[in-house]
Amino acid sequence: MVPYATTADGHPEKDECFEDNEIKSNSLPKLEILYFNVMTFTFLHLSALYGLYLGFTSVKWATIGLGIIFYFFAEIGITAGAHRLWSHRSYKAKLPLEILLMVFNSMAFQNTALSWARDHRVHHKCPDTNGDPHNANRGFFYSHVGWLMTKKSDEVIKQGKLCDVADLYSNPVLRFQKKYAVPFIGTLCFVLPTLIPMYFWGETLNNAWHFNMFRYVINLNATFCVNSVVHKWGYKPYDKNI
C-alpha cells in the first residue's frame, strides 16, 4: 500500500484528505451501484473471453499481431501520456508528440485523458481515504474495477473540484479529445482495429471485433492492476505534491 506523505522529520503530513488516515470500514460512505456500468463491464469481459477463445481457434496471425500493436500503443498512451505527462507533468512534450500520445491514449479508451489525469491527481492527493476515487481500503475488487461500477462519493466529487486542473483544461490537445470523445475515441479504439483486419487480410467481423475486445479488456486490467495489485502488495515512497 502506498504510504502517506510525511514531513521532513518523518511525521505524517496532514491535510483535509489525510485526516482519514485511521479510516475504519464503518466510516466508509455507502456505495450507490451503477447497474448500467455493471452490465457494461460484464459484457466487456464476456466478450473478451470469447475473443480469447477465438484467438486460439480461428483468428488469423495478422489479427493477433495487430492486437499486440494496438495494445502497446494504448499502453504508451496511458503510461507516457495520461500518467507521466498529463497527470504528473514529469516531462515536457512538443505538440507533435503530445498529439501522438493523445491518439495512443484514445486507443485505450479509459475515459478522456483529461478525466483520467484529474482522477489520478485526486488519488495522489488523497490516497486510500474517502477522497480517493479508488480507495484501496474498500477492498481489492473495489480498487480494481468496482469504483467504476459505483457513483462517486460526495468527498471524491469535492476533492475533484478542489484539484487544480487548469493546465489540463487549457491544453488544446486534451480539449480536442474531450470535445470529440465519442467519434474520435470510438474510431481509434473499436472501429479501426476491427476494420483493418477485415479489409487488408479478410478477417471475419466476428473474429476482428471480439479479438479487439480481448485486447481492450487486457489494456483496462493492466491499468486496474496498478490501483489494486500494487496497492495491496506494493510499497513505494509517496509524495502527494507530484
Long-range contacts (C-beta under 8 A, 24 or more apart in sequence): 1-128, 1-136, 1-231, 1-232, 1-234, 1-235, 2-127, 2-128, 2-230, 2-231, 2-234, 2-235, 2-236, 2-238, 3-235, 3-236, 3-237, 3-238, 4-127, 4-238, 4-240, 5-238, 5-239, 5-240, 5-241, 13-240, 15-125, 15-240, 16-131, 17-125, 17-126, 17-129, 17-130, 17-131, 17-132, 17-159, 18-126, 18-129, 19-129, 20-126, 20-129, 20-130, 20-131, 21-129, 23-128, 23-129, 23-130, 23-137, 25-137, 27-130, 28-130, 28-135, 28-137, 28-138, 29-130, 29-153, 29-154, 29-155, 31-150, 31-151, 31-153, 32-150, 32-151, 33-149, 33-150, 33-151, 34-149, 34-150, 34-151, 37-148, 37-149, 37-150, 38-149, 41-145, 41-148, 41-149, 44-213, 44-216, 44-217, 44-220, 45-217, 47-210, 47-213, 47-214, 47-217, 48-210, 48-213, 48-214, 48-216, 48-217, 48-218, 49-214, 50-210, 50-213, 51-210, 51-211, 51-212, 51-213, 51-214, 51-215, 52-214, 54-206, 54-207, 54-210, 54-211, 55-211, 55-214, 58-204, 58-207, 59-203, 59-207, 59-211, 60-197, 60-201, 60-203, 60-207, 62-197, 62-200, 62-201, 62-203, 63-197, 63-201, 63-203, 63-207, 63-208, 63-211, 64-211, 66-193, 66-196, 66-197, 67-193, 67-211, 67-212, 67-214, 67-215, 68-215, 70-107, 70-193, 70-212, 70-215, 71-215, 71-218, 71-219, 73-104, 73-107, 74-104, 74-105, 74-107, 74-108, 74-189, 74-215, 74-216, 74-219, 75-108, 75-219, 75-222, 76-101, 76-104, 77-101, 77-102, 77-103, 77-104, 77-105, 77-106, 77-107, 77-108, 77-113, 78-105, 78-108, 78-110, 78-116, 78-219, 78-223, 80-104, 81-105, 81-113, 82-110, 82-113, 82-116, 82-117, 82-120, 83-120, 86-113, 86-114, 86-116, 86-117, 86-168, 86-171, 86-174, 87-116, 87-117, 87-120, 87-121, 87-124, 88-242, 89-167, 90-242, 95-173, 98-171, 98-173, 99-173, 102-173, 102-174, 102-176, 102-177, 103-188, 105-177, 106-177, 106-184, 106-185, 106-188, 106-189, 107-188, 107-189, 107-193, 108-189, 108-216, 108-219, 108-220, 108-223, 109-185, 109-186, 109-188, 109-189, 109-190, 109-216, 110-219, 110-220, 110-223, 112-174, 112-177, 112-178, 112-181, 112-185, 113-174, 113-177, 114-165, 114-168, 114-169, 114-171, 114-174, 114-175, 114-177, 114-178, 115-178, 117-165, 117-168, 118-160, 118-163, 118-165, 118-168, 119-160, 121-163, 121-164, 121-165, 122-156, 122-159, 122-160, 122-163, 123-227, 124-238, 124-240, 124-242, 125-159, 125-163, 125-240, 126-159, 127-238, 127-240, 128-231, 130-155, 130-156, 131-155, 131-156, 131-158, 131-159, 132-156, 133-160, 134-227, 134-228, 136-227, 136-228, 136-231, 136-232, 140-228, 140-232, 141-228, 143-227, 143-228, 143-231, 143-232, 144-221, 144-224, 144-225, 144-227, 144-228, 144-229, 145-220, 145-221, 145-224, 147-227, 189-216, 190-216
